[in-house]
Amino acid sequence: MREVTTALNDGVLTVTISRPEKKNALTDAMYGALADALEQAEASADIRVVVLRAEGEIFSAGNDLGEFAAQSRNQGPAVRQVERFLRNLVTARTPLVAAVQGKAVGVGTTMLLHCDLVVLAEGAQLMTPFVNLALVPEASSSLLMPLRIGHVRAFEMFALGDPVEARDALAWGLANRVVPRDQLHAEAQRLAARLAQRPAGAVAQAKQLMRDTDRILEQMERESRIFSAQLRSAEAKEAFQAFAEKRQPDFSRL
């Protein structure tokens, strides 16, 4: 599909989110295409590394809020492709490299917790404003984020939704590199090329040893149940209505 493209070169599958006119907000169909790409990587011995990147000035504004609003009215798809994408992130044996510029909002940040190498452009910002929309963390980030950066920092990210600047993300262990914007994709490809030259079996085994996949999936399923219920709550309806009306939500009467 046009909004998600793939290119394979020398063992590196580059997956590009390409919906810059909508700030790379992710639709159900785009999640499906991203899930397909990860499944392609797992099925092909020719693919040794996956690079996740995006066109435009923003990595991703997160989930398309129009689709969120529809789901809050029970008008969403019967099968949410985001769940397949997230599960594929968790279970991927192929190393994942992310190249992030501008804002990475919601799932744009939480997906990075499943990537093995993360390169940020100078000026990048990581944001997880789930509570702002009356929602809860997803992608097992309620488990992985506190493990990575500690409870108080993680709670501030989730509950207040303030952006984390690239240099802080690096210092906190959310990224491997911060580079000038014009070097972002070259640096990600350089790291991916190095990984592609390593013994794939040993890399995959090392990755698996470092992750408790069963625990991560269990937490993700727990999040998903709560997320789905909260998405249909009065709080969420007020949040989405306020967004559509370009006003601050009022949760005081709920």
C-alpha positions as CSV (number, residue, x, y, z in Angstrom):
1,M,0.0,0.0,0.0
2,R,1.1,3.6,-0.6
3,E,1.2,4.5,3.1
4,V,3.6,1.7,4.0
5,T,6.4,0.7,1.6
6,T,9.2,-1.9,1.8
7,A,12.5,-2.2,0.1
8,L,15.0,-5.1,0.5
9,N,18.7,-4.5,0.0
10,D,21.6,-6.6,1.2
11,G,19.6,-8.4,3.8
12,V,18.0,-5.3,5.2
13,L,14.3,-4.8,4.8
14,T,13.5,-1.1,5.1
15,V,9.8,-0.4,6.1
16,T,8.7,3.2,5.6
17,I,5.6,4.8,7.0
18,S,4.5,7.3,4.3
19,R,1.5,9.3,5.3
20,P,3.2,12.7,6.0
21,E,0.2,14.7,5.1
22,K,-1.5,13.2,8.1
23,K,1.6,13.3,10.3
24,N,2.0,9.6,9.7
25,A,-1.0,8.7,11.9
26,L,-1.5,5.0,11.7
27,T,-4.7,3.5,10.3
28,D,-6.0,-0.1,10.7
29,A,-4.9,-0.8,7.2
30,M,-1.4,0.6,7.8
31,Y,-1.0,-1.6,10.9
32,G,-1.9,-4.5,8.7
33,A,0.8,-3.6,6.2
34,L,3.4,-3.2,9.0
35,A,2.3,-6.6,10.4
36,D,2.7,-8.1,7.0
37,A,6.2,-6.7,6.7
38,L,7.3,-8.2,10.0
39,E,5.9,-11.6,9.0
40,Q,7.7,-11.4,5.7
41,A,11.0,-10.8,7.6
42,E,10.4,-13.8,9.9
43,A,9.6,-16.0,6.9
44,S,12.5,-15.1,4.7
45,A,16.1,-16.2,5.2
46,D,17.1,-13.3,2.9
47,I,16.0,-10.7,5.5
48,R,18.4,-10.4,8.4
49,V,17.4,-7.0,9.8
50,V,14.3,-4.7,9.6
51,V,14.6,-0.9,9.7
52,L,11.5,1.0,10.7
53,R,11.4,4.6,9.5
54,A,9.1,7.3,8.3
55,E,8.9,10.1,5.7
56,G,8.3,13.7,6.5
57,E,9.0,15.8,9.6
58,I,7.2,13.5,12.1
59,F,7.9,9.8,12.8
60,S,4.3,9.2,13.8
61,A,1.4,11.0,15.4
62,G,0.3,7.6,16.7
63,N,-3.1,6.0,16.0
64,D,-5.4,7.8,13.7
65,L,-7.8,9.5,16.1
66,G,-10.7,9.4,13.7
67,E,-10.5,5.6,13.9
68,F,-10.2,5.7,17.7
69,A,-13.3,7.8,17.9
70,A,-15.2,5.4,15.6
71,Q,-14.1,2.5,17.8
72,S,-15.4,4.3,20.9
73,R,-18.8,4.3,19.1
74,N,-18.5,0.6,18.4
75,Q,-17.9,1.3,14.7
76,G,-14.4,-0.1,14.4
77,P,-13.3,-3.2,12.5
78,A,-14.0,-6.6,14.0
79,V,-10.3,-7.5,14.0
80,R,-7.9,-4.7,14.9
81,Q,-4.7,-5.0,12.9
82,V,-2.8,-3.1,15.5
83,E,-3.0,-6.1,17.8
84,R,-1.4,-8.3,15.1
85,F,1.3,-5.7,14.5
86,L,2.2,-5.4,18.2
87,R,2.2,-9.2,18.6
88,N,4.6,-9.5,15.7
89,L,6.9,-6.8,17.3
90,V,7.0,-8.9,20.5
91,T,7.7,-12.2,18.8
92,A,10.1,-11.0,16.1
93,R,13.4,-12.9,16.0
94,T,14.8,-10.6,13.4
95,P,16.6,-7.6,14.9
96,L,14.6,-4.3,14.5
97,V,16.3,-0.9,14.0
98,A,14.2,2.3,14.3
99,A,15.0,5.7,12.8
100,V,13.0,8.5,14.5
101,Q,12.6,12.1,13.6
102,G,10.3,14.8,15.0
103,K,7.5,13.6,17.2
104,A,6.8,10.0,18.0
105,V,3.4,9.9,19.7
106,G,1.7,7.0,21.4
107,V,2.4,3.8,19.6
108,G,5.1,5.8,17.7
109,T,7.0,5.7,21.0
110,T,5.9,2.4,22.5
111,M,6.9,0.4,19.4
112,L,10.5,1.6,20.1
113,L,10.5,-0.5,23.3
114,H,10.5,-3.6,21.0
115,C,13.3,-2.3,18.7
116,D,16.8,-3.5,19.3
117,L,18.6,-0.4,18.1
118,V,17.0,3.1,18.1
119,V,18.4,6.1,16.4
120,L,16.9,9.5,17.1
121,A,17.4,12.7,15.1
122,E,18.3,15.8,17.1
123,G,15.1,17.5,18.1
124,A,13.1,14.3,18.2
125,Q,10.4,14.0,21.0
126,L,8.9,10.9,22.5
127,M,5.3,11.3,23.8
128,T,2.9,8.8,25.4
129,P,-0.2,10.9,26.1
130,F,-2.6,8.0,26.6
131,V,-4.3,9.4,29.7
132,N,-4.9,12.7,27.9
133,L,-7.3,10.7,25.7
134,A,-8.7,8.8,28.7
135,L,-6.8,5.7,27.6
136,V,-4.1,3.4,29.1
137,P,-0.7,2.4,27.8
138,E,-0.4,-0.3,25.2
139,A,2.2,-2.5,23.5
140,S,3.2,-3.8,26.9
141,S,4.7,-0.4,27.6
142,S,3.1,-0.4,31.1
143,L,5.6,-3.2,31.8
144,L,8.6,-2.3,29.6
145,M,8.7,1.5,30.2
146,P,9.1,1.3,34.0
147,L,11.7,-1.5,33.6
148,R,13.6,0.7,31.2
149,I,13.4,4.1,32.8
150,G,11.9,3.6,36.3
151,H,8.4,4.1,37.7
152,V,8.4,7.8,38.3
153,R,9.7,8.8,34.8
154,A,7.3,6.3,33.2
155,F,4.3,7.4,35.2
156,E,5.0,11.0,34.2
157,M,5.2,10.1,30.6
158,F,1.9,8.2,30.7
159,A,-0.1,10.3,33.1
160,L,1.1,13.8,32.1
161,G,2.0,13.1,28.5
162,D,4.8,15.6,28.3
163,P,7.4,15.1,25.6
164,V,10.8,13.5,26.3
165,E,13.5,15.3,24.3
166,A,16.0,13.2,22.3
167,R,19.0,13.8,24.6
168,D,16.9,12.8,27.7
169,A,15.7,9.7,25.8
170,L,19.3,8.8,25.1
171,A,20.4,9.3,28.7
172,W,17.4,7.3,30.0
173,G,18.2,4.3,27.8
174,L,15.4,4.7,25.3
175,A,17.8,5.2,22.4
176,N,21.3,4.2,21.2
177,R,22.2,7.3,19.2
178,V,21.2,10.9,18.6
179,V,22.4,12.3,15.3
180,P,21.8,15.3,13.1
181,R,18.6,15.1,11.2
182,D,20.3,14.8,7.8
183,Q,22.3,11.8,9.1
184,L,19.4,9.9,10.6
185,H,18.6,7.4,7.9
186,A,22.3,6.8,6.9
187,E,23.1,6.0,10.5
188,A,20.2,3.6,10.9
189,Q,21.2,1.9,7.6
190,R,24.8,1.7,8.8
191,L,23.9,0.0,12.0
192,A,21.5,-2.4,10.1
193,A,24.2,-3.3,7.6
194,R,26.6,-4.2,10.5
195,L,23.9,-6.4,12.1
196,A,23.2,-8.0,8.8
197,Q,26.9,-9.2,8.7
198,R,26.6,-10.9,12.1
199,P,25.6,-14.6,12.4
200,A,21.8,-14.4,12.2
201,G,21.2,-17.4,14.4
202,A,23.4,-16.1,17.3
203,V,21.8,-12.6,17.0
204,A,18.3,-14.1,17.2
205,Q,19.1,-16.3,20.1
206,A,20.8,-13.4,22.0
207,K,17.7,-11.3,21.4
208,Q,15.4,-14.0,22.7
209,L,17.4,-14.5,25.8
210,M,17.1,-10.8,26.6
211,R,13.3,-10.8,26.4
212,D,10.7,-12.6,28.5
213,T,8.3,-12.9,25.5
214,D,5.6,-14.8,27.4
215,R,5.4,-12.1,30.1
216,I,5.4,-9.3,27.6
217,L,2.5,-10.9,25.7
218,E,0.6,-11.5,28.8
219,Q,0.9,-7.9,29.9
220,M,0.0,-6.7,26.4
221,E,-3.2,-8.8,26.4
222,R,-4.1,-7.4,29.8
223,E,-3.6,-3.9,28.5
224,S,-5.6,-4.6,25.4
225,R,-8.7,-5.7,27.5
226,I,-8.5,-2.5,29.6
227,F,-7.7,-0.3,26.6
228,S,-10.7,-1.6,24.7
229,A,-13.1,-1.1,27.6
230,Q,-11.7,2.4,28.3
231,L,-12.0,3.3,24.6
232,R,-15.8,2.9,25.0
233,S,-15.9,4.8,28.3
234,A,-17.6,8.1,28.9
235,E,-14.2,9.6,29.6
236,A,-12.9,8.6,26.2
237,K,-16.1,9.9,24.4
238,E,-15.5,13.3,26.1
239,A,-11.8,13.3,25.1
240,F,-12.6,12.6,21.4
241,Q,-15.5,15.0,21.3
242,A,-13.3,17.7,22.8
243,F,-10.6,17.0,20.2
244,A,-13.1,17.3,17.4
245,E,-14.4,20.5,18.8
246,K,-10.9,21.9,19.4
247,R,-11.4,22.5,23.1
248,Q,-10.0,21.2,26.4
249,P,-11.9,18.1,27.7
250,D,-13.8,18.4,30.9
251,F,-13.5,15.2,33.0
252,S,-14.7,16.8,36.2
253,R,-18.3,15.8,35.7
254,L,-17.6,12.1,34.8
